[in-house]
Amino acid sequence: MKKRLGDLQLFAIFALIVWGVALLSSCAPKTVDKETFEGTTYKVLNSAAITYESSMSALSELNKRGMIKPETLKKARELGVKFWSSYHTATDLFASYMKVESAEKKDRIEAIIVEVLNTLSTFTAYVAPLLVE
């Protein structure tokens, strides 16, 4: 008989994902001042990574227990790769911006943060129902 994640574990994982997405939505970058931009960018990227890592960890556990189909895991990984790619592009741009602060780099970071949020939203929309089935 396959073991299922406990209801409390599933609720905690789902709550973490919902919290992460809510935090990301509330931290969307705003072009106000330099300090707010840098702080917000850091928080968005940090929260996105935590949400992704938590979701992938839960998926891995479900996979170990034989609770998800291989094609479902494959699709989740494909969506995760899209997120992870945009995330790393954003972190690289942000590191570059921190060395040479320019309006062009700031605009590029804002654009890639939107992509990060979109890819994370697609990923979590696919993964969240898997974690509470």
C-alpha positions as CSV (number, residue, x, y, z in Angstrom):
1,M,0.0,0.0,0.0
2,K,1.3,3.4,-0.9
3,K,1.9,5.8,1.9
4,R,0.3,9.2,1.5
5,L,1.7,12.4,2.9
6,G,-0.1,13.3,6.0
7,D,-2.9,15.8,5.8
8,L,-1.0,18.3,7.9
9,Q,2.1,17.9,5.7
10,L,0.0,18.5,2.6
11,F,-1.7,21.5,4.1
12,A,1.7,22.9,5.2
13,I,3.2,22.5,1.7
14,F,0.1,24.0,0.0
15,A,0.1,26.9,2.5
16,L,3.7,27.5,1.8
17,I,3.1,27.7,-1.9
18,V,0.1,30.0,-1.5
19,W,2.1,32.2,0.9
20,G,5.0,32.3,-1.6
21,V,2.8,33.3,-4.5
22,A,1.0,35.9,-2.4
23,L,4.3,37.3,-1.2
24,L,5.6,37.5,-4.8
25,S,2.5,39.2,-6.0
26,S,2.7,41.8,-3.2
27,C,6.5,42.3,-3.8
28,A,6.2,43.0,-7.5
29,P,8.9,45.6,-8.4
30,K,7.9,49.2,-8.4
31,T,10.0,51.9,-9.8
32,V,10.1,54.2,-6.7
33,D,13.7,54.7,-5.4
34,K,16.9,52.7,-5.6
35,E,16.7,51.3,-2.0
36,T,13.1,50.1,-2.5
37,F,14.0,48.6,-5.9
38,E,17.0,46.7,-4.6
39,G,15.1,45.4,-1.5
40,T,12.0,44.4,-3.4
41,T,14.1,42.7,-6.1
42,Y,16.0,40.7,-3.5
43,K,12.7,39.7,-1.7
44,V,11.0,38.7,-4.9
45,L,13.9,36.5,-6.0
46,N,14.4,35.0,-2.6
47,S,10.7,34.1,-2.2
48,A,10.5,32.7,-5.7
49,A,13.5,30.4,-4.9
50,I,11.9,29.2,-1.6
51,T,8.6,28.5,-3.3
52,Y,10.2,26.6,-6.1
53,E,12.5,24.5,-3.9
54,S,9.7,23.7,-1.5
55,S,7.4,22.6,-4.4
56,M,10.1,20.5,-6.0
57,S,10.9,18.8,-2.6
58,A,7.3,17.9,-2.2
59,L,7.1,16.6,-5.7
60,S,10.2,14.5,-5.1
61,E,8.6,13.0,-2.0
62,L,5.5,12.2,-3.9
63,N,7.5,10.6,-6.6
64,K,9.5,8.5,-4.1
65,R,6.2,7.2,-2.7
66,G,4.9,6.4,-6.2
67,M,2.0,8.9,-5.8
68,I,2.4,10.7,-9.1
69,K,2.7,9.5,-12.7
70,P,6.0,9.8,-14.5
71,E,4.4,12.1,-17.2
72,T,3.0,14.4,-14.5
73,L,6.4,14.7,-12.9
74,K,8.0,15.3,-16.3
75,K,5.5,18.1,-17.0
76,A,6.2,19.7,-13.6
77,R,9.9,19.5,-14.2
78,E,9.5,21.1,-17.6
79,L,7.6,24.0,-16.1
80,G,10.2,24.2,-13.3
81,V,13.0,24.4,-15.8
82,K,11.3,27.4,-17.4
83,F,11.0,29.1,-14.0
84,W,14.6,28.2,-13.0
85,S,16.0,29.6,-16.2
86,S,14.2,33.0,-15.8
87,Y,15.1,33.0,-12.1
88,H,18.8,32.6,-12.9
89,T,18.7,35.2,-15.6
90,A,17.1,37.6,-13.1
91,T,19.7,36.9,-10.4
92,D,22.6,37.4,-12.9
93,L,21.1,40.7,-14.0
94,F,20.6,41.8,-10.5
95,A,24.2,41.0,-9.5
96,S,25.3,42.9,-12.5
97,Y,23.1,45.8,-11.6
98,M,24.5,45.9,-8.1
99,K,28.0,46.4,-9.6
100,V,27.1,48.9,-12.2
101,E,23.8,50.6,-11.4
102,S,22.2,51.8,-14.6
103,A,18.7,52.6,-15.7
104,E,19.0,50.1,-18.6
105,K,19.9,47.3,-16.3
106,K,17.1,48.3,-13.9
107,D,14.6,48.2,-16.7
108,R,15.8,44.8,-17.8
109,I,15.5,43.5,-14.2
110,E,12.0,44.7,-14.0
111,A,11.1,43.0,-17.2
112,I,12.7,39.7,-16.2
113,I,11.0,39.8,-12.7
114,V,7.7,39.8,-14.5
115,E,8.9,36.7,-16.4
116,V,10.0,35.1,-13.1
117,L,6.6,35.7,-11.6
118,N,4.8,34.4,-14.7
119,T,6.8,31.2,-14.9
120,L,6.5,30.6,-11.2
121,S,2.8,31.2,-11.3
122,T,2.4,28.7,-14.1
123,F,4.6,26.2,-12.2
124,T,2.7,26.5,-8.9
125,A,-0.7,26.4,-10.7
126,Y,0.3,23.0,-12.1
127,V,2.0,21.7,-8.9
128,A,-0.4,22.8,-6.2
129,P,-3.3,20.5,-7.1
130,L,-0.8,17.6,-7.2
131,L,0.2,18.2,-3.6
132,V,-3.4,18.2,-2.2
133,E,-4.9,15.2,-4.1
